[in-house]
Amino acid sequence: MAEYKGIKGFTVQTLTSDPTLPSTVGQVYYSSPAGALKYVIPGGASNGSWSAGGTVNTARGLSSATGASSDSSIMTGGSGPATYEDTVEQYNGSSWTEIAEFNTGRNGMGSFGSVTASLITGGTVALNTETTATEVWNGSSWTEVSELNTAGREMFVSCNGTTTAGLASPRAPGGGTLVESWDGSSWTEIAETSSNVSMRGSTGNAPSSSTMLFGGGYPRTPNTEIWNGSSWTEVANMNNTRADCGGAGNSISNAIAFGGRSATGPTIFTEAWNGSAWTEVADQGVASRFYFSGSGSGSSALKISGYTASPGANSNATEEWSAPDVIIKTVEPA
């Protein structure tokens, strides 16, 4: 019988454990524990699932969250016991801990960054009163910095970036398509979204490279747009039309959209974006939540707290999203 080496022209490596890094995609190897030939294919958001996480200390809706993964995130503000919360909690992958409060209590703000360096901006500070206030977190305290040009609210999933580069899409009362860019010291208005629909749900990295905005908004929309550093372009729509959906992702080729409200109420749908199209994937476990916050990437994300029925009836639930970077397949005998 012909050997693999003779057919392919190289020696198959023997491994004692399966590889996990994306750089190993395409690798063929012999697994000594399994006694079988295996190979590595891409994973990604389309292969993910949800599970229960730790409960938050202060249940709230209209909060904001930032962080790179499901085991490293912070949640800020929102509407809980206080209508305009200034409380902050940090997640370590299993439990939430309260940390330093910020200066201006609010709900519906935008945020981006990490657990050690993040930014919050905008939001509602009183009935029908939006703010332009922006604050920066350095890992131990909050500092007020330059304000937005346009006050906005309910933009808690319309931001992305770092504390030196990010985008915010403030939604003023009645909707809006404005976008502002943060350069580490000030905000500048840039090109408006092209669909003329106020969208909520975002993912991406610094605005100098590429960013996505998708779904949510008012009216409910399935729209998706991509930012290339100078303009917005509409691409493939989501499968489900909804408002107030959550989003997570660290690139424009691997992201998820989850939850939100359809015309009949809160949804449990999750969709994965692969760079060109949306695909429905695993549903969430806790259905009756809206105005929750989300953080993370297409491979590791959180869905946090939220309203269960109406303001004042809040959930303290956290759900964790996990998707493998790679998938291991076994070569079946002929």
Disulfide bonds with the S-S distance in Angstrom:
none
